[in-house]
Amino acid sequence: MLLEIGFVLLIFGVALVFLGVILASTCGLKKENAKVEGGGVVLIGPIPIVFGTSSKWAVVALILAIVLMLLSLSFFLR
């Protein structure tokens, strides 16, 4: 049951990304001076490697990683 739900969510996410790229390229959402920011976390064992285009997004990524780790621990210990 969980495997099927995960697979459906994966396909849905890929379709949303594909749709977003198509809509952004066809609707003229390109701006010459647009600024893109983001960040992420790579977990290698218990060691987080945080990166971002600014310190704000690095902190946001770290907070989201901590929330996801606590959520996965709560599901694991249940």
Jmol script that loads the backbone (N, CA, C; Angstrom):
load data "model"
ATOM      1  N   MET A   1       0.817  -1.200   0.000  1.00  0.00           N
ATOM      2  CA  MET A   1       0.000   0.000   0.000  1.00  0.00           C
ATOM      3  C   MET A   1       0.860   1.262   0.000  1.00  0.00           C
ATOM      4  N   LEU A   2       1.833   1.324   0.920  1.00  0.00           N
ATOM      5  CA  LEU A   2       2.696   2.501   0.984  1.00  0.00           C
ATOM      6  C   LEU A   2       3.585   2.631  -0.251  1.00  0.00           C
ATOM      7  N   LEU A   3       3.977   1.506  -0.803  1.00  0.00           N
ATOM      8  CA  LEU A   3       4.797   1.530  -2.007  1.00  0.00           C
ATOM      9  C   LEU A   3       4.046   2.158  -3.177  1.00  0.00           C
ATOM     10  N   GLU A   4       2.780   1.792  -3.321  1.00  0.00           N
ATOM     11  CA  GLU A   4       1.975   2.356  -4.398  1.00  0.00           C
ATOM     12  C   GLU A   4       1.745   3.853  -4.197  1.00  0.00           C
ATOM     13  N   ILE A   5       1.483   4.266  -2.952  1.00  0.00           N
ATOM     14  CA  ILE A   5       1.286   5.691  -2.665  1.00  0.00           C
ATOM     15  C   ILE A   5       2.559   6.476  -2.969  1.00  0.00           C
ATOM     16  N   GLY A   6       3.693   5.929  -2.572  1.00  0.00           N
ATOM     17  CA  GLY A   6       4.967   6.593  -2.853  1.00  0.00           C
ATOM     18  C   GLY A   6       5.235   6.714  -4.337  1.00  0.00           C
ATOM     19  N   PHE A   7       4.934   5.675  -5.075  1.00  0.00           N
ATOM     20  CA  PHE A   7       5.145   5.711  -6.523  1.00  0.00           C
ATOM     21  C   PHE A   7       4.232   6.737  -7.185  1.00  0.00           C
ATOM     22  N   VAL A   8       2.985   6.800  -6.750  1.00  0.00           N
ATOM     23  CA  VAL A   8       2.046   7.777  -7.316  1.00  0.00           C
ATOM     24  C   VAL A   8       2.512   9.196  -6.997  1.00  0.00           C
ATOM     25  N   LEU A   9       2.971   9.442  -5.764  1.00  0.00           N
ATOM     26  CA  LEU A   9       3.473  10.768  -5.402  1.00  0.00           C
ATOM     27  C   LEU A   9       4.716  11.136  -6.197  1.00  0.00           C
ATOM     28  N   LEU A  10       5.566  10.173  -6.459  1.00  0.00           N
ATOM     29  CA  LEU A  10       6.765  10.417  -7.255  1.00  0.00           C
ATOM     30  C   LEU A  10       6.397  10.817  -8.683  1.00  0.00           C
ATOM     31  N   ILE A  11       5.506  10.078  -9.290  1.00  0.00           N
ATOM     32  CA  ILE A  11       5.065  10.388 -10.650  1.00  0.00           C
ATOM     33  C   ILE A  11       4.370  11.751 -10.680  1.00  0.00           C
ATOM     34  N   PHE A  12       3.552  12.043  -9.667  1.00  0.00           N
ATOM     35  CA  PHE A  12       2.859  13.325  -9.590  1.00  0.00           C
ATOM     36  C   PHE A  12       3.860  14.480  -9.471  1.00  0.00           C
ATOM     37  N   GLY A  13       4.906  14.299  -8.674  1.00  0.00           N
ATOM     38  CA  GLY A  13       5.922  15.341  -8.529  1.00  0.00           C
ATOM     39  C   GLY A  13       6.687  15.590  -9.814  1.00  0.00           C
ATOM     40  N   VAL A  14       7.050  14.545 -10.503  1.00  0.00           N
ATOM     41  CA  VAL A  14       7.761  14.690 -11.773  1.00  0.00           C
ATOM     42  C   VAL A  14       6.874  15.384 -12.792  1.00  0.00           C
ATOM     43  N   ALA A  15       5.588  15.029 -12.802  1.00  0.00           N
ATOM     44  CA  ALA A  15       4.663  15.666 -13.737  1.00  0.00           C
ATOM     45  C   ALA A  15       4.496  17.151 -13.419  1.00  0.00           C
ATOM     46  N   LEU A  16       4.457  17.517 -12.132  1.00  0.00           N
ATOM     47  CA  LEU A  16       4.346  18.927 -11.754  1.00  0.00           C
ATOM     48  C   LEU A  16       5.575  19.725 -12.169  1.00  0.00           C
ATOM     49  N   VAL A  17       6.757  19.144 -11.989  1.00  0.00           N
ATOM     50  CA  VAL A  17       7.976  19.830 -12.408  1.00  0.00           C
ATOM     51  C   VAL A  17       7.986  20.009 -13.925  1.00  0.00           C
ATOM     52  N   PHE A  18       7.623  18.977 -14.647  1.00  0.00           N
ATOM     53  CA  PHE A  18       7.568  19.049 -16.104  1.00  0.00           C
ATOM     54  C   PHE A  18       6.564  20.098 -16.561  1.00  0.00           C
ATOM     55  N   LEU A  19       5.386  20.121 -15.928  1.00  0.00           N
ATOM     56  CA  LEU A  19       4.369  21.102 -16.272  1.00  0.00           C
ATOM     57  C   LEU A  19       4.836  22.522 -15.956  1.00  0.00           C
ATOM     58  N   GLY A  20       5.525  22.698 -14.843  1.00  0.00           N
ATOM     59  CA  GLY A  20       6.042  24.016 -14.489  1.00  0.00           C
ATOM     60  C   GLY A  20       7.063  24.525 -15.488  1.00  0.00           C
ATOM     61  N   VAL A  21       7.925  23.650 -15.958  1.00  0.00           N
ATOM     62  CA  VAL A  21       8.927  24.044 -16.955  1.00  0.00           C
ATOM     63  C   VAL A  21       8.247  24.423 -18.265  1.00  0.00           C
ATOM     64  N   ILE A  22       7.275  23.633 -18.673  1.00  0.00           N
ATOM     65  CA  ILE A  22       6.555  23.928 -19.919  1.00  0.00           C
ATOM     66  C   ILE A  22       5.815  25.256 -19.807  1.00  0.00           C
ATOM     67  N   LEU A  23       5.104  25.477 -18.704  1.00  0.00           N
ATOM     68  CA  LEU A  23       4.350  26.722 -18.535  1.00  0.00           C
ATOM     69  C   LEU A  23       5.265  27.934 -18.440  1.00  0.00           C
ATOM     70  N   ALA A  24       6.389  27.794 -17.766  1.00  0.00           N
ATOM     71  CA  ALA A  24       7.306  28.926 -17.630  1.00  0.00           C
ATOM     72  C   ALA A  24       7.935  29.285 -18.968  1.00  0.00           C
ATOM     73  N   SER A  25       8.172  28.298 -19.809  1.00  0.00           N
ATOM     74  CA  SER A  25       8.807  28.596 -21.090  1.00  0.00           C
ATOM     75  C   SER A  25       7.820  29.118 -22.132  1.00  0.00           C
ATOM     76  N   THR A  26       6.549  28.748 -22.020  1.00  0.00           N
ATOM     77  CA  THR A  26       5.587  29.170 -23.029  1.00  0.00           C
ATOM     78  C   THR A  26       4.812  30.425 -22.642  1.00  0.00           C
ATOM     79  N   CYS A  27       4.699  30.738 -21.363  1.00  0.00           N
ATOM     80  CA  CYS A  27       3.883  31.878 -20.933  1.00  0.00           C
ATOM     81  C   CYS A  27       4.676  33.170 -20.830  1.00  0.00           C
ATOM     82  N   GLY A  28       5.909  33.150 -21.209  1.00  0.00           N
ATOM     83  CA  GLY A  28       6.700  34.367 -21.182  1.00  0.00           C
ATOM     84  C   GLY A  28       7.049  34.835 -19.790  1.00  0.00           C
ATOM     85  N   LEU A  29       7.368  33.922 -18.897  1.00  0.00           N
ATOM     86  CA  LEU A  29       7.720  34.296 -17.535  1.00  0.00           C
ATOM     87  C   LEU A  29       9.195  34.633 -17.385  1.00  0.00           C
ATOM     88  N   LYS A  30       9.896  34.733 -18.485  1.00  0.00           N
ATOM     89  CA  LYS A  30      11.323  35.038 -18.434  1.00  0.00           C
ATOM     90  C   LYS A  30      11.519  36.536 -18.205  1.00  0.00           C
ATOM     91  N   LYS A  31      12.316  36.871 -17.217  1.00  0.00           N
ATOM     92  CA  LYS A  31      12.650  38.269 -16.955  1.00  0.00           C
ATOM     93  C   LYS A  31      14.161  38.397 -17.006  1.00  0.00           C
ATOM     94  N   GLU A  32      14.624  39.479 -17.564  1.00  0.00           N
ATOM     95  CA  GLU A  32      16.068  39.628 -17.748  1.00  0.00           C
ATOM     96  C   GLU A  32      16.802  39.819 -16.435  1.00  0.00           C
ATOM     97  N   ASN A  33      16.191  40.483 -15.472  1.00  0.00           N
ATOM     98  CA  ASN A  33      16.882  40.732 -14.215  1.00  0.00           C
ATOM     99  C   ASN A  33      16.254  39.954 -13.061  1.00  0.00           C
ATOM    100  N   ALA A  34      15.745  38.761 -13.328  1.00  0.00           N
ATOM    101  CA  ALA A  34      15.141  37.936 -12.288  1.00  0.00           C
ATOM    102  C   ALA A  34      16.234  37.344 -11.407  1.00  0.00           C
ATOM    103  N   LYS A  35      15.939  37.232 -10.119  1.00  0.00           N
ATOM    104  CA  LYS A  35      16.898  36.689  -9.165  1.00  0.00           C
ATOM    105  C   LYS A  35      16.345  35.376  -8.615  1.00  0.00           C
ATOM    106  N   VAL A  36      17.130  34.334  -8.707  1.00  0.00           N
ATOM    107  CA  VAL A  36      16.727  33.018  -8.235  1.00  0.00           C
ATOM    108  C   VAL A  36      17.571  32.668  -7.024  1.00  0.00           C
ATOM    109  N   GLU A  37      16.903  32.254  -5.950  1.00  0.00           N
ATOM    110  CA  GLU A  37      17.612  31.857  -4.740  1.00  0.00           C
ATOM    111  C   GLU A  37      17.092  30.509  -4.290  1.00  0.00           C
ATOM    112  N   GLY A  38      17.929  29.787  -3.555  1.00  0.00           N
ATOM    113  CA  GLY A  38      17.514  28.497  -3.033  1.00  0.00           C
ATOM    114  C   GLY A  38      18.594  27.907  -2.156  1.00  0.00           C
ATOM    115  N   GLY A  39      18.303  26.753  -1.613  1.00  0.00           N
ATOM    116  CA  GLY A  39      19.262  26.080  -0.747  1.00  0.00           C
ATOM    117  C   GLY A  39      18.898  24.615  -0.615  1.00  0.00           C
ATOM    118  N   GLY A  40      19.765  23.885   0.048  1.00  0.00           N
ATOM    119  CA  GLY A  40      19.516  22.468   0.229  1.00  0.00           C
ATOM    120  C   GLY A  40      20.396  21.872   1.295  1.00  0.00           C
ATOM    121  N   VAL A  41      20.103  20.635   1.631  1.00  0.00           N
ATOM    122  CA  VAL A  41      20.853  19.905   2.650  1.00  0.00           C
ATOM    123  C   VAL A  41      21.137  18.513   2.114  1.00  0.00           C
ATOM    124  N   VAL A  42      22.383  18.080   2.265  1.00  0.00           N
ATOM    125  CA  VAL A  42      22.767  16.716   1.929  1.00  0.00           C
ATOM    126  C   VAL A  42      23.156  16.042   3.236  1.00  0.00           C
ATOM    127  N   LEU A  43      22.492  14.933   3.548  1.00  0.00           N
ATOM    128  CA  LEU A  43      22.810  14.208   4.771  1.00  0.00           C
ATOM    129  C   LEU A  43      23.679  13.012   4.433  1.00  0.00           C
ATOM    130  N   ILE A  44      24.875  12.996   4.982  1.00  0.00           N
ATOM    131  CA  ILE A  44      25.758  11.843   4.848  1.00  0.00           C
ATOM    132  C   ILE A  44      25.881  11.244   6.242  1.00  0.00           C
ATOM    133  N   GLY A  45      25.055  10.221   6.461  1.00  0.00           N
ATOM    134  CA  GLY A  45      24.958   9.680   7.807  1.00  0.00           C
ATOM    135  C   GLY A  45      24.317  10.721   8.708  1.00  0.00           C
ATOM    136  N   PRO A  46      24.926  10.987   9.849  1.00  0.00           N
ATOM    137  CA  PRO A  46      24.361  12.005  10.747  1.00  0.00           C
ATOM    138  C   PRO A  46      24.901  13.408  10.485  1.00  0.00           C
ATOM    139  N   ILE A  47      25.747  13.564   9.479  1.00  0.00           N
ATOM    140  CA  ILE A  47      26.408  14.848   9.231  1.00  0.00           C
ATOM    141  C   ILE A  47      25.667  15.594   8.121  1.00  0.00           C
ATOM    142  N   PRO A  48      25.085  16.773   8.445  1.00  0.00           N
ATOM    143  CA  PRO A  48      24.409  17.553   7.400  1.00  0.00           C
ATOM    144  C   PRO A  48      25.385  18.489   6.696  1.00  0.00           C
ATOM    145  N   ILE A  49      25.270  18.564   5.392  1.00  0.00           N
ATOM    146  CA  ILE A  49      26.032  19.527   4.598  1.00  0.00           C
ATOM    147  C   ILE A  49      25.007  20.488   4.019  1.00  0.00           C
ATOM    148  N   VAL A  50      25.066  21.745   4.477  1.00  0.00           N
ATOM    149  CA  VAL A  50      24.067  22.744   4.124  1.00  0.00           C
ATOM    150  C   VAL A  50      24.652  23.682   3.077  1.00  0.00           C
ATOM    151  N   PHE A  51      23.867  23.989   2.049  1.00  0.00           N
ATOM    152  CA  PHE A  51      24.306  24.945   1.042  1.00  0.00           C
ATOM    153  C   PHE A  51      23.136  25.822   0.637  1.00  0.00           C
ATOM    154  N   GLY A  52      23.440  27.007   0.142  1.00  0.00           N
ATOM    155  CA  GLY A  52      22.408  27.920  -0.300  1.00  0.00           C
ATOM    156  C   GLY A  52      23.010  29.118  -0.994  1.00  0.00           C
ATOM    157  N   THR A  53      22.176  29.840  -1.723  1.00  0.00           N
ATOM    158  CA  THR A  53      22.659  31.024  -2.418  1.00  0.00           C
ATOM    159  C   THR A  53      22.798  32.205  -1.481  1.00  0.00           C
ATOM    160  N   SER A  54      22.133  32.151  -0.332  1.00  0.00           N
ATOM    161  CA  SER A  54      22.284  33.167   0.700  1.00  0.00           C
ATOM    162  C   SER A  54      22.158  32.477   2.053  1.00  0.00           C
ATOM    163  N   SER A  55      22.584  33.155   3.100  1.00  0.00           N
ATOM    164  CA  SER A  55      22.528  32.535   4.427  1.00  0.00           C
ATOM    165  C   SER A  55      21.082  32.310   4.866  1.00  0.00           C
ATOM    166  N   LYS A  56      20.168  33.153   4.395  1.00  0.00           N
ATOM    167  CA  LYS A  56      18.757  32.984   4.736  1.00  0.00           C
ATOM    168  C   LYS A  56      18.235  31.642   4.236  1.00  0.00           C
ATOM    169  N   TRP A  57      18.523  31.308   3.004  1.00  0.00           N
ATOM    170  CA  TRP A  57      18.016  30.062   2.433  1.00  0.00           C
ATOM    171  C   TRP A  57      18.743  28.848   2.992  1.00  0.00           C
ATOM    172  N   ALA A  58      19.986  29.017   3.395  1.00  0.00           N
ATOM    173  CA  ALA A  58      20.696  27.913   4.037  1.00  0.00           C
ATOM    174  C   ALA A  58      20.058  27.595   5.388  1.00  0.00           C
ATOM    175  N   VAL A  59      19.678  28.637   6.138  1.00  0.00           N
ATOM    176  CA  VAL A  59      19.021  28.424   7.430  1.00  0.00           C
ATOM    177  C   VAL A  59      17.651  27.788   7.232  1.00  0.00           C
ATOM    178  N   VAL A  60      16.903  28.232   6.229  1.00  0.00           N
ATOM    179  CA  VAL A  60      15.597  27.634   5.938  1.00  0.00           C
ATOM    180  C   VAL A  60      15.757  26.160   5.581  1.00  0.00           C
ATOM    181  N   ALA A  61      16.739  25.829   4.779  1.00  0.00           N
ATOM    182  CA  ALA A  61      16.970  24.435   4.392  1.00  0.00           C
ATOM    183  C   ALA A  61      17.356  23.602   5.607  1.00  0.00           C
ATOM    184  N   LEU A  62      18.162  24.149   6.496  1.00  0.00           N
ATOM    185  CA  LEU A  62      18.567  23.422   7.696  1.00  0.00           C
ATOM    186  C   LEU A  62      17.377  23.177   8.615  1.00  0.00           C
ATOM    187  N   ILE A  63      16.518  24.180   8.783  1.00  0.00           N
ATOM    188  CA  ILE A  63      15.331  24.015   9.629  1.00  0.00           C
ATOM    189  C   ILE A  63      14.401  22.956   9.042  1.00  0.00           C
ATOM    190  N   LEU A  64      14.197  22.988   7.727  1.00  0.00           N
ATOM    191  CA  LEU A  64      13.359  21.966   7.092  1.00  0.00           C
ATOM    192  C   LEU A  64      13.963  20.576   7.227  1.00  0.00           C
ATOM    193  N   ALA A  65      15.277  20.473   7.152  1.00  0.00           N
ATOM    194  CA  ALA A  65      15.926  19.171   7.315  1.00  0.00           C
ATOM    195  C   ALA A  65      15.739  18.650   8.735  1.00  0.00           C
ATOM    196  N   ILE A  66      15.833  19.534   9.727  1.00  0.00           N
ATOM    197  CA  ILE A  66      15.630  19.116  11.117  1.00  0.00           C
ATOM    198  C   ILE A  66      14.191  18.654  11.327  1.00  0.00           C
ATOM    199  N   VAL A  67      13.237  19.381  10.761  1.00  0.00           N
ATOM    200  CA  VAL A  67      11.835  18.993  10.888  1.00  0.00           C
ATOM    201  C   VAL A  67      11.599  17.632  10.233  1.00  0.00           C
ATOM    202  N   LEU A  68      12.172  17.428   9.059  1.00  0.00           N
ATOM    203  CA  LEU A  68      11.993  16.141   8.376  1.00  0.00           C
ATOM    204  C   LEU A  68      12.667  15.001   9.134  1.00  0.00           C
ATOM    205  N   MET A  69      13.820  15.266   9.746  1.00  0.00           N
ATOM    206  CA  MET A  69      14.491  14.229  10.534  1.00  0.00           C
ATOM    207  C   MET A  69      13.655  13.858  11.753  1.00  0.00           C
ATOM    208  N   LEU A  70      13.084  14.856  12.446  1.00  0.00           N
ATOM    209  CA  LEU A  70      12.236  14.577  13.607  1.00  0.00           C
ATOM    210  C   LEU A  70      10.968  13.832  13.204  1.00  0.00           C
ATOM    211  N   LEU A  71      10.409  14.208  12.064  1.00  0.00           N
ATOM    212  CA  LEU A  71       9.213  13.523  11.571  1.00  0.00           C
ATOM    213  C   LEU A  71       9.512  12.070  11.221  1.00  0.00           C
ATOM    214  N   SER A  72      10.642  11.827  10.581  1.00  0.00           N
ATOM    215  CA  SER A  72      10.982  10.438  10.240  1.00  0.00           C
ATOM    216  C   SER A  72      11.304   9.624  11.489  1.00  0.00           C
ATOM    217  N   LEU A  73      11.928  10.243  12.492  1.00  0.00           N
ATOM    218  CA  LEU A  73      12.180   9.529  13.758  1.00  0.00           C
ATOM    219  C   LEU A  73      10.868   9.178  14.459  1.00  0.00           C
ATOM    220  N   SER A  74       9.914  10.102  14.421  1.00  0.00           N
ATOM    221  CA  SER A  74       8.629   9.801  15.081  1.00  0.00           C
ATOM    222  C   SER A  74       7.908   8.665  14.382  1.00  0.00           C
ATOM    223  N   PHE A  75       7.983   8.603  13.046  1.00  0.00           N
ATOM    224  CA  PHE A  75       7.362   7.489  12.342  1.00  0.00           C
ATOM    225  C   PHE A  75       8.117   6.179  12.576  1.00  0.00           C
ATOM    226  N   PHE A  76       9.427   6.277  12.695  1.00  0.00           N
ATOM    227  CA  PHE A  76      10.237   5.076  12.885  1.00  0.00           C
ATOM    228  C   PHE A  76      10.010   4.479  14.275  1.00  0.00           C
ATOM    229  N   LEU A  77       9.881   5.332  15.281  1.00  0.00           N
ATOM    230  CA  LEU A  77       9.724   4.849  16.655  1.00  0.00           C
ATOM    231  C   LEU A  77       8.291   4.450  16.980  1.00  0.00           C
ATOM    232  N   ARG A  78       7.386   4.719  16.102  1.00  0.00           N
ATOM    233  CA  ARG A  78       5.989   4.389  16.337  1.00  0.00           C
ATOM    234  C   ARG A  78       5.734   2.928  16.243  1.00  0.00           C
TER     235      ARG A  78
END
end "model"
wireframe off; spacefill off
backbone 0.3
color backbone group
